[in-house]
Amino acid sequence: MVSDFFNGIIKWNIERNGTSHTIPGFYRENFFMTAIYTASTSKIKEKIPHPELYPVEIMPGRCLIAFTAFEYRKPDIEPYNEVSIAFVVSHNKRPLTLLTALRLLNSPVSSVYVWKLPVTTESARAGGVDLFNYPKFVADITFLHEENNSITCILADSGNEILRITGSRIKTRMNSQLRFISFTVENGILLKVNQLVNPIEYGTTLAKEAAQLQIGNNHPISRDLNTMQIGKNPFAYQYCPTSEMILFPARNIIDK
């Protein structure tokens, strides 16, 4: 893959909490799929540790939770897989309901609070925790390419399955750049991280059959998820078999 996406970006060597990295991080060849579901607003609020973040609701009492499976095939570090469990949020203002949710899904910018972020390598975990305060831990993340034109990602911890996401290979096209804003909280202070994505192949759909989510019963994360009253069918699904990404450093929320 040859692209000018990374041109004109200055990188710095930084060290924090004992971990050294060059940032922004370049991810030159990636796959991701995202299944967005509804969940109980009151249950999700319990998991967001900062009063300036508000879950985005589609109706009173029902907000959005996003499950994303990543394959980072050519990052600056060694290749690794990742699963993000995140809540779609608005910063510093209580959003309206369905209209706001639909607008966000059609916007090139989306914002989430990252609740869990398992990865498959120690270097990915250390960099995410020490530099961004992401809630990362090392887990088993495998992808199965099914014969029925779908892909399944299985997240497990020490042989204990947490969840699996199955997504369809829907129609894609070249898309304009996307910006994902993720929030983390360190010592009570809200931090903001920007990810700029060049989605070379990208598709999105509201079709209920496009994705399936199966949650286990025995792992603590599974038990937490099973209390969130997650909807049976996806609210939306995003499929991106080819992309490039730049991960910018975390910054204080006042630095807009």
PETAWO-V168506 format. One record per pair of residues at least 12 apart in sequence whose ideal C-beta (glycine too) atoms are under 10 Angstrom apart, sorted by sequence separation. I is the first residue (numbers start at 1). GAP is how many residues later the second one is. If there is no record, write none. Layout:
i;gap
I;GAP
I;GAP
This chain:
i;gap
11;12
12;12
43;12
69;12
70;12
88;12
117;12
124;12
125;12
126;12
141;12
142;12
152;12
153;12
154;12
181;12
182;12
213;12
11;13
41;13
42;13
44;13
69;13
70;13
88;13
125;13
141;13
142;13
152;13
153;13
180;13
181;13
182;13
215;13
10;14
11;14
41;14
68;14
69;14
70;14
90;14
114;14
122;14
124;14
125;14
140;14
141;14
142;14
151;14
152;14
153;14
180;14
181;14
9;15
11;15
40;15
41;15
68;15
69;15
89;15
117;15
119;15
140;15
141;15
151;15
152;15
179;15
180;15
215;15
39;16
41;16
67;16
68;16
88;16
122;16
139;16
140;16
141;16
150;16
151;16
179;16
180;16
9;17
41;17
67;17
68;17
88;17
117;17
118;17
119;17
121;17
139;17
140;17
150;17
151;17
178;17
179;17
180;17
213;17
6;18
41;18
44;18
45;18
47;18
66;18
67;18
68;18
114;18
116;18
117;18
118;18
119;18
120;18
139;18
140;18
148;18
150;18
151;18
178;18
179;18
213;18
38;19
41;19
42;19
44;19
66;19
67;19
114;19
116;19
117;19
118;19
119;19
120;19
138;19
139;19
140;19
149;19
150;19
177;19
178;19
213;19
6;20
38;20
41;20
43;20
44;20
65;20
66;20
91;20
114;20
115;20
116;20
117;20
118;20
119;20
120;20
137;20
140;20
144;20
146;20
148;20
149;20
150;20
177;20
178;20
212;20
213;20
5;21
6;21
38;21
40;21
41;21
42;21
44;21
65;21
66;21
89;21
90;21
114;21
116;21
118;21
120;21
139;21
140;21
141;21
148;21
149;21
177;21
178;21
212;21
213;21
6;22
39;22
40;22
41;22
43;22
64;22
65;22
66;22
88;22
89;22
91;22
114;22
117;22
118;22
119;22
120;22
140;22
142;22
143;22
144;22
146;22
175;22
176;22
177;22
211;22
212;22
5;23
38;23
39;23
40;23
41;23
64;23
65;23
88;23
89;23
116;23
118;23
139;23
146;23
175;23
176;23
208;23
210;23
211;23
38;24
39;24
63;24
64;24
86;24
87;24
88;24
89;24
145;24
174;24
175;24
178;24
208;24
209;24
210;24
211;24
3;25
37;25
38;25
39;25
40;25
63;25
64;25
86;25
87;25
88;25
174;25
175;25
208;25
209;25
211;25
212;25
3;26
37;26
38;26
39;26
63;26
86;26
87;26
173;26
174;26
175;26
176;26
207;26
208;26
210;26
211;26
1;27
37;27
38;27
85;27
86;27
87;27
172;27
173;27
174;27
175;27
206;27
207;27
208;27
210;27
211;27
1;28
36;28
37;28
84;28
86;28
87;28
172;28
173;28
174;28
175;28
206;28
209;28
210;28
211;28
36;29
37;29
85;29
86;29
172;29
173;29
175;29
205;29
206;29
207;29
208;29
210;29
35;30
36;30
37;30
58;30
84;30
85;30
86;30
171;30
172;30
173;30
206;30
207;30
35;31
36;31
56;31
57;31
84;31
85;31
86;31
172;31
205;31
206;31
34;32
35;32
36;32
55;32
56;32
63;32
84;32
85;32
170;32
171;32
172;32
204;32
205;32
34;33
35;33
54;33
55;33
56;33
57;33
83;33
84;33
85;33
170;33
204;33
205;33
33;34
34;34
35;34
53;34
55;34
56;34
63;34
83;34
84;34
169;34
170;34
171;34
203;34
204;34
205;34
33;35
34;35
54;35
55;35
62;35
82;35
83;35
84;35
168;35
170;35
203;35
204;35
32;36
33;36
34;36
53;36
54;36
61;36
62;36
82;36
83;36
202;36
203;36
204;36
32;37
33;37
52;37
53;37
54;37
57;37
60;37
64;37
81;37
82;37
83;37
118;37
168;37
170;37
202;37
203;37
31;38
32;38
33;38
47;38
52;38
53;38
54;38
56;38
57;38
59;38
63;38
81;38
82;38
118;38
201;38
202;38
203;38
31;39
32;39
48;39
50;39
52;39
53;39
54;39
55;39
56;39
57;39
58;39
59;39
62;39
80;39
81;39
82;39
116;39
118;39
168;39
199;39
201;39
202;39
30;40
31;40
32;40
47;40
52;40
54;40
55;40
56;40
57;40
58;40
64;40
80;40
81;40
170;40
199;40
200;40
201;40
202;40
30;41
31;41
48;41
50;41
51;41
52;41
54;41
56;41
57;41
58;41
64;41
79;41
80;41
168;41
169;41
170;41
199;41
200;41
201;41
202;41
29;42
30;42
31;42
45;42
56;42
58;42
59;42
78;42
79;42
80;42
82;42
168;42
199;42
200;42
201;42
27;43
29;43
30;43
44;43
57;43
58;43
78;43
80;43
81;43
82;43
167;43
168;43
197;43
199;43
200;43
28;44
29;44
30;44
44;44
56;44
57;44
58;44
66;44
68;44
77;44
80;44
118;44
166;44
167;44
168;44
198;44
199;44
200;44
27;45
28;45
29;45
30;45
44;45
56;45
78;45
79;45
80;45
166;45
167;45
198;45
199;45
27;46
28;46
29;46
41;46
66;46
68;46
75;46
77;46
78;46
82;46
116;46
165;46
166;46
167;46
197;46
198;46
199;46
25;47
27;47
28;47
56;47
58;47
65;47
70;47
72;47
77;47
165;47
166;47
197;47
198;47
26;48
27;48
28;48
39;48
56;48
64;48
66;48
72;48
75;48
134;48
164;48
165;48
166;48
196;48
197;48
198;48
26;49
27;49
30;49
39;49
56;49
66;49
67;49
68;49
70;49
71;49
72;49
75;49
77;49
135;49
164;49
165;49
196;49
197;49
25;50
26;50
27;50
29;50
31;50
32;50
34;50
36;50
65;50
77;50
84;50
85;50
132;50
134;50
135;50
163;50
164;50
195;50
196;50
197;50
25;51
76;51
84;51
133;51
163;51
164;51
195;51
196;51
24;52
25;52
27;52
30;52
32;52
34;52
36;52
72;52
75;52
82;52
132;52
133;52
163;52
164;52
194;52
195;52
196;52
23;53
133;53
161;53
162;53
163;53
194;53
195;53
22;54
56;54
82;54
132;54
133;54
161;54
162;54
193;54
194;54
21;55
22;55
56;55
129;55
161;55
193;55
194;55
21;56
56;56
83;56
128;56
133;56
160;56
161;56
162;56
163;56
192;56
193;56
194;56
82;57
134;57
160;57
161;57
162;57
193;57
194;57
53;58
55;58
80;58
81;58
83;58
133;58
160;58
161;58
162;58
163;58
191;58
192;58
193;58
53;59
54;59
81;59
82;59
132;59
134;59
157;59
160;59
162;59
163;59
191;59
192;59
53;60
81;60
133;60
150;60
152;60
154;60
155;60
156;60
160;60
162;60
178;60
191;60
192;60
80;61
81;61
132;61
150;61
155;61
157;61
158;61
160;61
161;61
162;61
191;61
192;61
81;62
131;62
150;62
152;62
157;62
160;62
163;62
178;62
190;62
191;62
192;62
38;63
50;63
156;63
157;63
162;63
189;63
190;63
192;63
49;64
155;64
157;64
186;64
189;64
190;64
191;64
192;64
11;65
36;65
48;65
117;65
128;65
157;65
175;65
178;65
180;65
182;65
47;66
49;66
155;66
184;66
48;67
108;67
117;67
155;67
167;67
170;67
172;67
177;67
178;67
180;67
183;67
36;68
47;68
108;68
109;68
110;68
111;68
112;68
114;68
170;68
171;68
172;68
174;68
175;68
182;68
36;69
44;69
47;69
108;69
109;69
110;69
111;69
112;69
113;69
114;69
165;69
168;69
170;69
172;69
177;69
179;69
71;70
83;70
85;70
108;70
109;70
110;70
111;70
112;70
113;70
114;70
167;70
169;70
172;70
183;70
44;71
70;71
82;71
83;71
107;71
108;71
109;71
110;71
111;71
112;71
113;71
167;71
168;71
170;71
1;72
69;72
71;72
81;72
83;72
107;72
108;72
109;72
110;72
111;72
113;72
165;72
167;72
169;72
1;73
70;73
82;73
36;74
69;74
81;74
34;76
85;77
113;77
85;78
83;79
114;79
71;80
83;80
139;80
83;81
111;81
69;82
71;82
83;82
139;82
69;83
70;83
69;84
137;84
68;85
69;85
109;85
67;86
69;86
67;88
151;88
108;89
91;90
151;90
108;91
89;92
91;92
89;93
69;94
86;94
89;94
69;95
67;96
69;96
84;96
86;96
87;96
67;97
68;97
69;97
86;97
67;98
69;98
84;98
92;98
106;98
91;99
105;99
67;100
91;101
105;101
21;102
25;102
118;103
19;104
23;104
102;104
21;105
116;105
19;106
20;106
21;106
25;106
115;106
19;107
20;107
21;107
25;107
18;108
19;108
23;108
116;108
17;109
19;109
21;109
23;109
115;109
116;109
19;110
20;110
21;110
33;110
115;110
16;111
19;111
20;111
17;112
18;112
19;112
31;112
68;112
17;113
115;113
16;114
17;114
15;115
16;115
132;115
15;116
16;116
17;116
131;116
132;116
134;116
14;117
16;117
33;117
132;117
133;117
33;118
35;118
131;118
132;118
33;119
128;119
131;119
31;120
33;120
127;120
32;121
31;122
110;128
35;130
53;130
105;130
106;130
34;131
35;131
52;131
105;131
33;132
35;132
53;132
104;132
33;133
34;133
50;133
52;133
102;133
105;133
33;134
50;134
101;134
102;134
32;135
33;135
48;135
49;135
50;135
101;135
33;136
49;136
85;136
33;137
48;137
53;137
50;138
52;138
49;139
50;139
51;139
85;139
50;140
85;140
49;141
50;141
87;141
67;144
34;146
67;146
88;147
65;148
67;148
67;158
65;160
92;161
91;162
65;163
67;163
32;165
63;165
65;165
65;166
30;167
32;167
62;167
64;167
67;167
27;168
30;168
36;168
61;168
66;168
30;169
62;169
66;169
73;169
24;170
25;170
27;170
30;170
31;170
32;170
33;170
34;170
36;170
65;170
66;170
68;170
70;170
71;170
74;170
75;170
24;171
27;171
29;171
64;171
76;171
5;172
24;172
64;172
66;172
68;172
75;172
58;173
62;173
70;173
72;173
37;174
35;175
36;175
70;175
72;175
35;176
37;176
33;177
34;177
35;177
47;177
58;177
33;178
35;178
46;178
43;181
46;181
47;181
43;182
46;182
43;184
44;184
43;185
44;185
39;186
42;186
43;186
44;186
9;187
40;187
41;187
42;187
43;187
39;188
40;188
41;188
39;189
40;189
38;190
39;190
40;190
5;191
37;191
38;191
39;191
40;191
5;192
6;192
38;192
39;192
5;193
37;193
38;193
4;194
37;194
38;194
3;195
5;195
36;195
37;195
38;195
37;196
38;196
39;196
1;197
3;197
37;197
38;197
35;198
36;198
37;198
1;199
35;199
36;199
37;199
34;200
35;200
36;200
37;200
35;201
36;201
52;201
34;202
35;202
36;202
34;203
35;203
50;203
33;204
34;204
35;204
33;205
34;205
32;206
33;206
34;206
32;207
33;207
31;208
32;208
33;208
31;209
32;209
30;210
31;210
32;210
30;211
31;211
32;211
30;212
31;212
29;213
30;213
32;213
29;214
30;214
28;215
29;215
30;215
27;216
28;216
29;216
27;217
28;217
26;218
27;218
26;219
27;219
25;220
26;220
27;220
24;221
25;221
26;221
24;222
25;222
23;223
24;223
25;223
23;224
24;224
25;224
23;225
24;225
21;226
23;226
23;227
21;228
16;233
16;234
11;235
14;235
9;237
12;237
5;238
6;238
5;239
6;239
9;239
5;240
6;240
1;241
3;241
5;241
1;242
1;243
